[in-house]
């Protein structure tokens, strides 16, 4: 089901598009019908740098199970990186 809920966030990172690497400055996240993925609905994430024009975009469409697995893997990696190292 389409929620029409769209979140926009400012971020800092890099993305690789057709023309190579470029700085990312924002992302848009929403749940809707995909353009390309073979699923009825997907979590769609557009990583962008609006200042560089429409070519500065990396888009992903993930089925709900994949999106949840990715979110958990990201949280796990961040949690592990913040653990104190043991001698």
Secondary structure, 3 states (H helix, E strand, C coil): CCCCCEEEEEEEEEEEECCEEEEEEEEEEEEECCCCCCCCCEEEEEEECHHHCCCCEEEEEECHHHHHHHHHHHHHHHHHHCCCCCC
